[in-house]
């Protein structure tokens, strides 16, 4: 590269037809500055995560921060985050999806208030996906994005959703772009390229550079993002506070630091979101060695019970006290076109979920499919007459440490084990092919839901978890189930797709993760080694 200190490696050397527009010298210089400035802190904070996980593995449990004077001030004082622009006041329905061209067009046209374009859980970070995704967003911001599929042509409607972007989490590297000979944090690559190319154009069009921030575990990680925002805005000559970001509370430690996270980002905050699937995964991971924390089958771990209900209530109370949006979680269901009865059952679950959210006080919600936007909107329209309900302070909520750590009651079953195996292997197979968002058994699965599958299996094996029939989950039983479920997968997808896919690699990885002596932090880390 002509830009000093930047090296493209592996597939980065062949960055495709969009490289000239995305990987400009000026853009790479901007990204390199962010990497040089903040990479040491990223590494330091990831080290702190590892230390904290080691403490959890020894039996410690998450807790609210010690009550130092600074912490007391943040928790008890009456302060508020900076106001968000008018365009973000009404976020009642949001849709999410990968940075794939057709998906971006359909999501922006879906009738949702917001579309979150995702470089994280629903995108496999192959280099072509990363670069093409940036090009797609450049075109979307300028409203020039189009797509043709056979005789059908896709283009943006006159009115579209407000665009948010989710970069990768701090833990994910970008191996194709080296700065001074070292791998870059994927978060800074995703954020830096998008911000450099689009921030000023977004402001010119009356919007702004808006983000979702994933998988943070502490207020120190929020402070890092805030410092990234400040430097990026200074570099492009934009006022502080131009960036607005919603933090996904999707790790167990972060639930104990919501006030502190909002405080760190108070100039740039656009609220918090209940990232429910990753939160379930984090609950399992952080308490992986604790037999008292075993959860029932995934389908029984619902938002109206135990630790999930507690964190929802606390998030709403915290956000509204600080004057920002409290966003609800994802409905993973998708319309079922060939079965009227199953489709109505799925829609009934979505209705109940969205009604629970709006009644609790959420200011908006997520859906995974354009076909669910109208359903979610109707429920929020009927129960939330204003643009949001931030004035609903929820002072009645009293949530303590015990509430946030209470496991969901329920049962573990043979079918629950088998379902985890099937979903985990099928998702991994798709991810390894470069597709990070895939419908499986009428749910839109991404990395977060696959993480739950393999995390539950690992924990059940480790603790010889009892099932409802009186048997236990052993290594031998797991291996037998995997062999049987591989045959079921073959019969469901067909020989041609099975033989032409990456099912053997997915099986090997799922088995390795499930039987590892120590819990692997994220399945996407070892999986990333297998993609280009």
Secondary structure, DSSP 8 states (H G I E B T S, - for coil): --STTEEE-GGGGS--TTHHHHS-HHHHHHHHHHHHHHHHHHHHHHHHHHHHHHHHHTT---------HHHHHHHHS--------GGGS--SEEEEEES-HHHHHHHHTSS-SEEEEESSTTS---HHHHHHHHHHHHHHHTT--EEEETTEEEE--SS--EEEEE---TT-EEEEEEETTEEEEHHHHHHHHHHHHHHHHHHHTT---EEEE----SHHHHHHHHHHHHHHHHHHT--TT--EEEEEE-SHHHHTTHHHHHHHTTTTEEEEEE-HHHHHHHHHHHTTT-GGG----GGG--TTSHHHHHHHHHHHHHHHHTT--EEEEEE-B---TT-HHHHHHHHHHHHHHHHHHHHHT-SEEEESSGGGHHHHHHHHHHH--SS--TT---TT----HHHHT--------HHHHHHHHHHHHHHHHHHHTT---EEETTEEE-HHHHHHHHHHHHHHHHTT-B-TTS-B--HHHHHHHHHHHHHHHHHHH-HHHHHHTTHHHHHHHHHHHHH-SS--S-HHHHHHTT--
